[in-house]
Amino acid sequence: MRGFRSIRLRFTVWYLVILAILLTGLAVGLHAYLAYTLQRTQDDALIHRAAELSSTRETAIALQSGQVQEGLGEIVAFFQESGDGYKVISARPVEQDIDLAWIDAAFEGLFGHYTARTRDGTLLRYYVSRLLPPTERPALPEGAQAPPRPEQDDRNNPQSAELPQPTIVVVGQPMDRSVAALAALRTTLWIAIPLTLLLSAGGGLFLVRRALIPVDRMIETTRGIEERALGERIPVSSDDELGRLARTLNAMLGRLERAFHRQREFTDDASHELRSPLSVIEAEATLALRRDRPAEEYRGSLELVAEEAGKMNHLIGHLLTLARGDAGGESTTWEPVSMAALAEDVIRAMRPLAEEKGVRLQLGTQVNSATEPRCTGDVTQLKRVLANLIENAIRHTEENDDIAVLATLEASTAVWEVRDTGFGIPEEHLPHIFERFYRADKARSRQGGGSGLGLAICKQIVERHGGRIDVESSVGEGTVFRIYLPRLES
């Protein structure tokens, strides 16, 4: 059964099964149609012969003389009632081959065709009918030509066509031609169908093998692609289903390549970020343990170690937040959120930091309708987003500058804006500022305690809420961050 797992074999087997069913149905239908046609033709010929016998003077003469002239390959017999039995007028002994029940039924007016097998095994087809006077024509088969009407001008002729008494005529013909034709057809079909299936199997395997050559190439190409060779792509040479599959796989490889690249960069950046405080802690601890020192120096060393440990703890916390978000493990509590009220709470919490820096922090609203901006989300996570943006603005804004937080509405979207009049961000850095560990000014951000993960966390949370985050900035004029969230209708 292992070979049946091959898609080539499965396609071929299903193709042959369907083809065998169709050919069998065609053969059965053809055999039935030919058998019906041959029998119908023979039955029509028997009816025509019986009508001919009923319409000729020779029939009455034969009945009077008791001698019947038969055509080539036919059987003609006449039955008349005689005492307790029947008088049979025929050129051959047919009494033992003809069922007298047919004759009884014919005298009752039930005419029809019958099939019988003689003692020597010959299969015969009979038509049993009542012999009518020449003046009464029987019904002929559709399309059959009526026999000529007898001449009836000599009514005083002793050999008149008048029938002396009711007579049943039996006309029979052998069915050897029909049987032979059907046997030849069956022999032909028994040879043709297996031969057709055999040729179809070979052709099917050939066509399936050729059709799946691109799949084999895809398999070989993907086998050669490893983590270090994700830049390779599957060649696309058609626009059919296989071509679309190759493009889909190439797109997937592109996403994997970008994901591995980001993972590698993330690992390198995380290692670099953690190495710096660890190096400081190791160096300070080694220096403090090298010789005895005054208590004040030990205290300074411990404060430095605590500060660096705090940076590490902050960085690790951000890394855990991103990891949980990537894995979908960050728990979210959905509830209606008043964006103006939430911004006011965050501003109240961040105002001491702004005052320490000498920056003015204020809340503003620009509502396009009477309804306040509302959304559905996790209050804690949305506060973290707004706090990160405000803290980032405070860090990059000089003394006496302004920071404004706006809650606005735009059609079906609720919007937060965080505006500052700080240093601004150079244009070449704007496409990358939401990347993990990216810093527009690496030296100043590291000195200020930034990890390069805050904006990445903001983007992750906003996208989890079904929104997006954008940025506009000009060097020396300030920066505007906008958060777009689905609006909650009141």
N, C-alpha and C positions, 0 to 999 in steps of 0.2 A: 504493500500500500504506500510505501515511501515514494515510489515513482509517480503515484497519482497526485502528489503535491505539486508537480510541475504544472504550471499554467498552460504550457503548450499541450500537454497530454489532456488536461481537463477540457480545454477548448476543443480539441479534436474529438474527444469522446462525446461531448455534448453535441457537437456538430453532426457526428455520425448517428447518434441516437435520433436526433430530430430528422435527419435525412432518411434514416431507415423507416421511421414512422410515416413520413410523407410518401416514400416509395411504396411501402406496404399498402397504404390507403389508396394510392393511385392504381396499384396492381389489382387490388380487390375491386375497386370501382370499374376498372377497365374490363376485368373478367366478367363481372356482373352485367355490364352494359352489352358486351359482346354476346353473352349467353341469352340475354333478353332479346337482342336484335335478331339473332339467328332463330330463336324459337318463334318470335313474332313473324318473321318472314315465312317460316315453314307453316305456321298456323294459317297465315293469310293464303298461302298456296293451297292448303287443304280445303279451306272454305271456298276458294274459287273453283277448285275441282268438284266439290260437292254441288255447287251451283251449276256448274257445267253439266254434270250428270242429270240434274233435275230439268235441264232445258233442252236435252237432245232426244231425238226419236230413237236413237240406238239403245237408249236405256230401257224403254218400254219393250223394244224387240228382244233385248237380252233377258228381261224378266219373263217374257212369254216363252222364249226358247230355252231358258235355263243356262245359257252360256254367256259369260262375262269376258269382255276383252279389257285387259289391264294395260296401262301405260308402263313404260320402262321405269323400274324402281318404285312402283307403287302397289298398294293392296286395295282392292275394291270388293266389297261384299254387301249383299242386300239381304235383309231379314224381313220375313213376313210371318204373321201369326198363323200357326197351323196346329189345331187341336190344343194339346197341353204344352206345346213347345213352339219352336220357330222353324220355319223353312229358310234354309240358307242357300243363297245363290252366289257362288264365288268361283274363281278360277283355281283356288287352292283351299286346303282344309284350314280354315281360320277359327273354327269353333273353340279349339283348345287354347287359343291365344287371346281371344276377346272375351272380356268379362260380360256375361249376359245381363248383369245389373245395369250396364250402360244402355243396353237395348231396352230394358224395361223403362228406364228413365226417359229414353227418347220417345217411346210410345206415349209417355205422359206429357210430352212437350218440353222436356229438359234436354237441350242440345249442348254440346261442348266438346272440348279437347281433352284427351287423356294420353298418358304415357304408360307403356307396358313393355315388359321384357319377355321375349319369346323363350321357348324351351332351349333353343340353341344359343341363348345369350344376346340376341340382337335386340337393341333398344329401338322401339317403334313409337311414332307419334300418330295418334288416331284423331279423326274428327267424326263424330257421330251426329247425324241429322236426319230429319224426316224427309223423304223424297216427295217433292211437291209436283203437282201437275205442271205441264209446260206453260199453262196460262198464268201461273203464280210464280213470280220471281222471288227468290230469297234475297235477304239483305247481303250485300257483298262487302268485303273489306274496303276500307277507305283507300281510294286510289286504284282499286282493281278494275280491270276492264271486263265488262259483262260479256258473257258468251253470246254468240248469235242466236236469235230467236228461231225456233224450228218452223219449218213450213207446215201450215195446217189447212191446206186447200183440199187435201184428199181425205174427207171425213169418212168415206165408205171403205177405205183401205182396211183390210183385216188386221194389218200390223199398225194399228193406230197408236198414237202416243198416249192414249188414255190409260191410266193406271188401274189395274183391276181391283186392287185393295191397298190399304195403307202399307207403306214400305219404308223401312229404315235403311239408310245408306251409311256404310262405314268406309271411310277413305283413310288409308295409312301410308306413311312413308318412313323409311329407316332414318335414324338420327345419327348415322355414322359420320356424315360430313360435319355436323355441328360438334359431335364429340371429338372428332379429330382436330377441328379448328381450335376448340378450347384446350385440348391437350397440348397442341403445339404452342398456344399462347402461354400456358402454364410452364412448359419447358423453357420457353424464351425468357419468361420472367424469373424463373429459378436461376437461370444463368446470368441474366442482365443485372438483377438487383445486387447479388454479392459482388459481381465485377465492378459495378458502379460504386458500391461502398468501399471496395478496396482501392480503386483509383481516387475516390474522394478522400480517403484517409491519407494516402500519400500526398495528394495535392494540398489537403488541409494542413498537414504537418509542415510542408514546404512553405506555404503562405504564412502560417503562424510564426515559423522560425524567422522568416524575413521581416515580418511585422514587428517582432520583438528584438530585432538587432539593436535598435536604439536603446531599449531597456538594458540589454547587456552592456552597452557602452556606458550607460549611466551607472550601472553597478560597478564596473571597473574604475570609472572616474571617482566615484564616492569612496571606494575602497582605498584609493590612493590619497584621499584627503585626510589629513590628520590635523591635530591642533596647531602644528607649526606651518601647515600648508592650506589654511582656510581661504587663501586668496584665489585658489584654483576654482574654475567654474566648469559646469557641464556644457559641452557644445550644443547649440540649438540649431537644428537644420530644417525645421518644419513648423507649420502653424496648427497642426492637429492636436489631438489630446496629449500625445507624447511630448510635443513641443511645449504645450502649456505646463505639463508636469515638470519638464526640465527647467522652465522659467521659474516655477514655484520652488523647486529645489535650490536653484541659484539664489532666489530671494531669501530662502531660509539660511543658506550658507552665508549670505551677506549679513543677516541678522546675527548669526552665530559668531561671525568674525568680529563684528562690532562689539558683541557681548564679551567675547574673550579679550578683546583689546581693552574694553572698559574694566573688566575684572583684573587684568594684568596691571593697568594703570592704578586701579584702586588699591591693589595689594602693594604696589611699589610706593604709592603715596602714603598709605597707612603705615607701612614699615618706616618710611622716612619721618613721618610725623611722630611716631612713637619712639624712634631712635633718639631724637633730639632731647626730650625731657629725661629719658633713661640715661643718656650720656652725661647730662648735667648732674643727675642724682648720683650716678656712679663716681663721677669725678669729685663731687663735693664730699661724698661719704669717704672716699679714699683719702682725700686731703685731710679731712677731719680726724681720721684714724691714724694718720702717719705719725703724729706726735701729740703730746698733751698740749692743750690750748686753754685759754681762759673761757669762762662760762659764756661770756658775751659772744665769742667767736663760734662756740658750739651752737648757741641760740641762733645766730645768723645763718649757720649752715643748715640747721633744722628748718628754719623759715623758708630757705631757698628750696630745700627738698620738698617741703609741704606745698610750696607754690607749683613746682613742676609736677608733683603728684596730682594736684588739683587739675592742671592742664590735661594730664593723661586721663584722669577720671572723666573730665568734660568731653574729651575726644572719644573715649570708649563709649560713653553714653550716646553720643551722636552716631557712632558706628552701629550700636545695637538698635537704635531707632530706625536707621536705614535698612538694616538686615531684616528686622521684623516687618517693615513695610514691603520690602521686596518679596518676602515669603508669605505675605498676607496674614501675618500673625498679630498685627496691630489691632487691638480691640477698638471698636468705634461705637459710640452711643449716639444714635441719631435723634435729634430733637429740633424744634423750631428755634431759630436764632435771630435776635434783633441785632443787626450788624452795627448800628450806631451805639447801642448800649454795650455791646461787647468791646467795641473800639474804645469807649469811654473807660471801661474797666482796665484795659491794657494800658491806656495812657496814664491813668492814675498810678498804676504800678511802676511804670517806666519814668515818671516825672522826676523822682529823686536822681536817677542817673543822668537825665537831661540837665537838671539844675547843676549837678556837679561839674558837667562839661560846659555850662554856661550857654545852653541851647534852649530856645523857646519851642515848646511842644504843645500843640493845640489840636482840637477836634473841630471839623467843619462838616456840613451836610449840603449836598446839591441834589435835591430830590425833584424828579421831573413830574411827579404826581403827588396826590395827597397821601399816598400809601408809603410808609417808611420802608426802606430796603430790608428785606428779611430773606433768610435762606434756611435750609435744613442741613444740619451737620453736627459734629462733635465739638462741643464748646471748648474743651481742653486743647484739642488739636488746633482748632482755628485760632485760639489765643496764642499758641506757640508760634504759628505762622506770623501773626501780626507783631508779636513781641520780637521775633527774629528780625523782621524788616525794620522795625523802629530802632532796635539796638544797632543794627548795621548802619542806619542813617545817622544815629548819634555818633558812632565811631568815626564816620567819614565827613562830619560837619564841624566847621570851626565855631569858635565862641561867638555868640550874638547872632548866629544864623537861625533860620526858622525851619521847623519840621511840622507839616500838617498832615493829619489823617482824615480822609473824606470818605463818607458812606453815601453812595449815589445809586441811581437806578438808570439802566439803559435797556428800554423795551422789556424783554423777559429775563434780563440778567441783572443780578445785584453785584455791585462793584465796590471794592475798597481801593483807595488810592493812598499811597504813602509818598509825600513829596518832601524833598529837602533842597536846600540851596548850598549844598556842600561842594566837594571837589569835582564830582562828576566821574564818569567812567569813560575811558577812551573807546571809540567806536569799534576797534578791532577786538576788544574784550567782550562786547555785549553778547555775541552768540555763544559764549562759553561760560558765562558766570553762574549758570545753574548746574554745571558739571561738578562732580564731587572732587574736593581738594583743589579746585581751581581758585586762584587768587589773581586779581588784576595787579595788585602791588604786594608781592609775596613777603618782602621784608617787613613792610609796615603792618600787614595783617598779622604776621606771626608775633611781632612785638606787642600788638594790641590784644593778643589772646585768641584771635580768630583761627578756626580749624579748617575753613574752606568747605564746610559741610552744611552750614546753616541754610543757604539758598537751595541746596539740593533737597534738604528735608522739607523746606517750604513747598517746593514744586511737587514732591511726592505726596504731601498731604492734600494740596489743592486738587491734584489729579484724582486722588482717591475720592474726593467730594464731587467729582464730575465737572470740575472747572479748569481754568488755565491761569497762568501767571505770565505777565509781560513786563518789559522794562524799557524805558526811554531815558536817555541821559546825554548831556552835553558837558564837556570838560569846562570847569569854572562856573557853570550855571546851575548844576544840580541834577538830581535823578528822580524819576517817578516810577514806582512799582505799582502795577494794577493787578488786582485779583478779581477774576470773573467767576461767579458762582451762580448756579441755577436759582432763579427767584422763586420764593415761596409766596404764592398768592394768598392774600388775607381772606 
